[in-house]
Amino acid sequence: MQNELFPQGSAAVEASSAEFKLSITRALADQLAVALNDLKPAPLTAAALADLKNEPGVYELSYQGRRVYVGKASRSLPNRLAKHLRKLSGRSGIDMGEVKFACLYVEEDLDAAGPEKMLIKKYGEDGAPWNKNGFGNNDPGRKRDDSLVKRRHFDAVFPVNLDFEIGPVVHGTGSVSSLLSKVKRELPFNLRFETKSSNAKELTQSKVALPVGNMTLRDVVHLVIDALPEGWQATALPGYVIIYREEATYESAKVIWRKRNNNVIEVQGQGLLDDGEVEEEPDSDED
């Protein structure tokens, strides 16, 4: 006779045991996502960042109401977010009024666990697209200047603004090298030029007269190429500007400046883009 309290059969055995896997990272990611979702995003402005505490944390950037980037600050949230504000302010095609942020202060132990990585994994590529399109990448270096920029790359979508207005530069006559060094510090994107080769001497020896008032980067480049001997070229790539003694055609170039018969000519580059996947590089977390 079958005992009704202890029924026979495999079903009873299977019901009495099961596998259990505890995912601490998933639980933390869920809690972080909920906490961030409860916050009202603030405009990414200097005034809003001034209200933040100088502490480490995790943050999200949103653009036009959509989350686009997740990051962390190991030391200072306002400093880290200020770097993003500076970078975005020098880009074409982006409405800074539509860029917002939300952030959480985190303890040191949680920071070491990589909270931003937990959130990126939870949201997936579509949930934080700028984490996969090169937004956080630094200057790729001279060896990569002639590489085709990916169509989905942040630099291709939001190229540098060549009409970015630079604050007043000391009026008078000085070397091209000195002018470029000052402008480089003012720009929210990279300006790279010869510094170590024998050609760099021409940057020091060539003089340029600075007009009174503010100038755009386009104005500066025109002055610089005009002051240098023929053979120098300025090239605006999607994410930065370079000035070298060369005559080169960069496939992804947006604009090229050269000197011909004592006249500066500005021509449109090919602006070619690659449809391949973006190669993401480590995002610098230096605050």
C-alpha positions as CSV (number, residue, x, y, z in Angstrom):
1,M,0.0,0.0,0.0
2,Q,1.4,3.5,-0.9
3,N,2.1,5.8,2.0
4,E,0.2,9.0,1.2
5,L,2.4,11.0,3.5
6,F,5.6,9.9,1.6
7,P,4.5,9.3,-2.0
8,Q,6.8,7.2,-4.1
9,G,8.4,8.3,-7.4
10,S,11.0,10.6,-8.8
11,A,8.8,13.7,-8.8
12,A,8.8,13.8,-5.0
13,V,12.6,13.5,-4.9
14,E,13.1,16.3,-7.5
15,A,10.7,18.6,-5.6
16,S,12.8,18.3,-2.5
17,S,16.0,19.8,-3.9
18,A,17.1,22.5,-6.3
19,E,20.2,24.4,-7.4
20,F,20.6,27.9,-5.9
21,K,23.1,30.5,-7.2
22,L,23.6,33.8,-5.4
23,S,24.6,36.6,-7.7
24,I,25.9,39.4,-5.5
25,T,26.9,41.6,-8.5
26,R,23.4,41.3,-10.0
27,A,21.8,42.2,-6.7
28,L,24.1,45.2,-6.4
29,A,23.4,46.3,-10.0
30,D,19.7,46.1,-9.4
31,Q,19.9,48.2,-6.3
32,L,22.1,50.8,-8.0
33,A,19.8,51.0,-11.0
34,V,16.8,51.5,-8.7
35,A,18.6,54.2,-6.7
36,L,19.7,56.1,-9.9
37,N,16.2,55.7,-11.4
38,D,14.7,57.4,-8.4
39,L,16.8,60.5,-8.9
40,K,15.8,63.5,-11.1
41,P,18.6,64.1,-13.7
42,A,20.2,67.5,-13.4
43,P,21.6,69.6,-16.3
44,L,25.3,69.0,-16.9
45,T,26.4,72.5,-16.1
46,A,29.1,74.1,-13.9
47,A,26.5,75.4,-11.5
48,A,25.0,71.9,-11.0
49,L,28.4,70.3,-10.5
50,A,29.3,73.0,-7.9
51,D,26.6,71.6,-5.7
52,L,28.1,68.1,-5.6
53,K,30.3,66.7,-2.8
54,N,33.9,66.1,-3.6
55,E,33.5,62.3,-3.1
56,P,33.8,59.1,-5.3
57,G,30.7,57.7,-6.9
58,V,28.9,56.2,-9.9
59,Y,27.0,58.3,-12.4
60,E,24.9,58.2,-15.6
61,L,24.7,60.7,-18.4
62,S,21.6,61.1,-20.5
63,Y,21.0,62.9,-23.8
64,Q,17.6,63.9,-25.0
65,G,15.9,61.9,-22.2
66,R,17.8,58.7,-22.9
67,R,20.6,57.2,-20.8
68,V,23.8,57.1,-22.9
69,Y,26.7,56.6,-20.6
70,V,27.6,55.0,-17.2
71,G,30.8,55.8,-15.4
72,K,32.5,56.1,-12.0
73,A,34.8,58.6,-10.3
74,S,37.3,57.0,-8.0
75,R,38.0,60.2,-6.2
76,S,35.7,63.1,-7.2
77,L,32.4,63.1,-8.9
78,P,32.3,66.8,-9.8
79,N,35.8,66.6,-11.3
80,R,35.0,63.6,-13.4
81,L,31.7,65.1,-14.6
82,A,33.5,68.4,-15.3
83,K,35.7,66.6,-17.8
84,H,32.7,65.3,-19.7
85,L,31.1,68.8,-19.6
86,R,34.3,70.2,-21.1
87,K,34.6,67.6,-23.8
88,L,30.9,67.9,-24.9
89,S,31.1,71.7,-25.0
90,G,33.5,71.5,-27.9
91,R,31.4,69.3,-30.1
92,S,29.2,70.0,-33.1
93,G,25.7,68.7,-33.4
94,I,25.0,68.3,-29.7
95,D,22.6,70.4,-27.7
96,M,24.2,70.9,-24.2
97,G,20.8,71.8,-22.8
98,E,19.7,68.2,-23.4
99,V,22.7,66.6,-21.6
100,K,21.9,65.7,-18.0
101,F,23.4,63.6,-15.2
102,A,22.4,61.6,-12.1
103,C,24.9,60.3,-9.6
104,L,25.3,58.3,-6.4
105,Y,28.1,58.6,-3.8
106,V,29.6,55.2,-3.1
107,E,31.8,53.8,-0.3
108,E,35.3,52.8,-1.1
109,D,34.5,49.0,-0.8
110,L,31.8,49.3,-3.5
111,D,33.9,51.4,-5.7
112,A,36.5,48.7,-5.8
113,A,33.8,46.3,-7.0
114,G,33.3,48.3,-10.2
115,P,29.8,49.5,-9.9
116,E,29.8,51.1,-13.3
117,K,30.7,47.7,-14.9
118,M,27.7,46.1,-13.1
119,L,25.4,48.7,-14.5
120,I,26.8,48.5,-18.0
121,K,26.3,44.7,-18.0
122,K,22.7,45.1,-16.6
123,Y,21.7,47.8,-19.2
124,G,23.4,46.1,-22.2
125,E,24.8,47.9,-25.2
126,D,21.6,49.7,-26.1
127,G,21.1,50.9,-22.5
128,A,24.4,52.8,-22.4
129,P,25.5,53.3,-26.1
130,W,28.2,55.8,-25.4
131,N,30.1,53.2,-23.4
132,K,30.6,51.3,-26.6
133,N,31.2,54.1,-29.1
134,G,34.5,55.6,-28.0
135,F,33.1,58.5,-25.9
136,G,35.7,58.0,-23.2
137,N,38.7,57.3,-25.4
138,N,41.8,59.5,-25.2
139,D,44.0,60.7,-28.1
140,P,44.8,57.6,-30.1
141,G,48.3,58.9,-31.0
142,R,50.2,59.8,-34.2
143,K,50.2,56.2,-35.4
144,R,46.4,56.1,-35.6
145,D,45.9,59.5,-37.4
146,D,45.4,57.8,-40.8
147,S,43.0,55.2,-39.5
148,L,39.5,55.3,-40.8
149,V,37.1,56.5,-38.1
150,K,34.1,54.2,-37.4
151,R,30.8,55.6,-38.5
152,R,29.3,54.8,-35.0
153,H,32.2,56.4,-33.2
154,F,31.4,59.3,-30.9
155,D,33.8,61.5,-32.8
156,A,32.0,60.8,-36.1
157,V,28.6,61.5,-34.7
158,F,29.7,64.6,-32.8
159,P,32.9,65.9,-34.4
160,V,34.9,68.7,-32.9
161,N,33.6,72.3,-33.4
162,L,36.2,74.2,-35.5
163,D,34.3,77.4,-34.7
164,F,34.8,76.9,-30.9
165,E,35.6,80.4,-29.5
166,I,38.8,80.7,-27.7
167,G,39.2,83.3,-24.9
168,P,41.3,86.4,-25.4
169,V,44.9,85.5,-26.2
170,V,47.6,88.1,-25.3
171,H,47.7,90.6,-28.1
172,G,51.0,91.1,-29.8
173,T,53.6,89.1,-31.7
174,G,54.9,85.8,-30.6
175,S,56.1,82.4,-31.8
176,V,53.7,79.9,-33.5
177,S,54.8,77.4,-30.9
178,S,53.8,79.6,-28.0
179,L,50.4,80.4,-29.6
180,L,49.6,76.7,-30.2
181,S,50.6,75.8,-26.6
182,K,48.2,78.5,-25.2
183,V,45.4,77.4,-27.5
184,K,45.9,73.8,-26.7
185,R,45.2,74.5,-23.0
186,E,42.0,76.4,-23.9
187,L,40.5,73.8,-26.2
188,P,38.1,71.1,-25.0
189,F,39.5,68.7,-27.5
190,N,43.0,67.8,-28.5
191,L,45.3,69.9,-30.6
192,R,48.5,68.0,-31.5
193,F,51.5,69.5,-33.3
194,E,55.2,68.8,-33.8
195,T,57.2,69.2,-30.7
196,K,60.3,66.9,-30.9
197,S,61.4,66.6,-34.5
198,S,63.7,69.0,-36.3
199,N,60.6,70.5,-37.9
200,A,59.4,71.8,-34.5
201,K,62.1,74.5,-34.7
202,E,60.1,76.2,-37.4
203,L,57.2,76.5,-35.0
204,T,59.5,78.4,-32.6
205,Q,61.2,80.5,-35.2
206,S,58.0,81.5,-37.1
207,K,56.3,84.6,-35.6
208,V,52.6,85.4,-35.7
209,A,50.8,88.6,-34.9
210,L,47.7,88.2,-32.8
211,P,44.6,90.4,-33.3
212,V,42.7,92.0,-30.5
213,G,39.7,90.0,-29.2
214,N,38.4,86.5,-29.2
215,M,39.2,84.0,-32.0
216,T,37.8,80.7,-33.1
217,L,40.0,77.7,-33.6
218,R,39.5,78.1,-37.4
219,D,40.9,81.7,-37.1
220,V,44.0,80.4,-35.2
221,V,44.7,77.6,-37.7
222,H,44.5,80.1,-40.5
223,L,47.0,82.5,-38.8
224,V,49.4,79.6,-37.9
225,I,49.5,78.1,-41.5
226,D,49.9,81.6,-42.9
227,A,52.9,82.3,-40.6
228,L,54.7,79.0,-41.3
229,P,56.7,78.1,-44.5
230,E,54.9,76.2,-47.2
231,G,54.9,72.5,-46.6
232,W,53.0,72.7,-43.3
233,Q,49.5,71.3,-43.0
234,A,46.7,71.5,-40.5
235,T,44.1,68.7,-40.5
236,A,40.8,68.5,-38.7
237,L,40.0,64.9,-38.0
238,P,36.6,64.0,-36.5
239,G,37.9,64.1,-32.9
240,Y,40.9,66.4,-32.9
241,V,43.2,68.7,-34.9
242,I,46.8,68.1,-35.9
243,I,49.5,70.3,-37.4
244,Y,52.6,68.8,-39.0
245,R,55.0,69.5,-41.7
246,E,53.5,67.2,-44.3
247,E,51.3,66.9,-47.3
248,A,49.1,64.0,-46.4
249,T,45.6,62.9,-47.3
250,Y,43.7,61.5,-44.3
251,E,40.6,59.6,-45.4
252,S,38.5,60.7,-42.4
253,A,39.7,64.3,-42.5
254,K,36.9,66.9,-42.2
255,V,39.0,70.0,-43.2
256,I,42.6,70.5,-44.4
257,W,44.6,73.8,-44.4
258,R,47.7,74.3,-46.6
259,K,49.6,77.3,-47.9
260,R,50.0,77.8,-51.6
261,N,51.7,80.8,-53.2
262,N,51.6,82.7,-49.9
263,N,47.9,82.1,-49.6
264,V,46.2,79.8,-47.1
265,I,43.7,77.5,-48.6
266,E,41.0,75.6,-46.7
267,V,39.5,72.5,-48.4
268,Q,37.0,69.9,-47.3
269,G,38.5,66.5,-46.5
270,Q,37.1,63.2,-47.8
271,G,35.3,62.6,-44.5
272,L,35.2,58.9,-45.1
273,L,34.0,56.6,-42.3
274,D,34.2,52.9,-41.6
275,D,31.1,50.8,-41.0
276,G,32.9,48.4,-38.7
277,E,32.6,48.0,-35.0
278,V,34.1,50.6,-32.7
279,E,37.3,49.4,-30.9
280,E,36.7,50.6,-27.3
281,E,39.7,51.6,-25.3
282,P,39.9,51.9,-21.5
283,D,38.3,55.1,-20.2
284,S,40.7,57.1,-18.1
285,D,39.4,57.4,-14.5
286,E,41.8,60.2,-13.5
287,D,39.9,62.8,-11.6
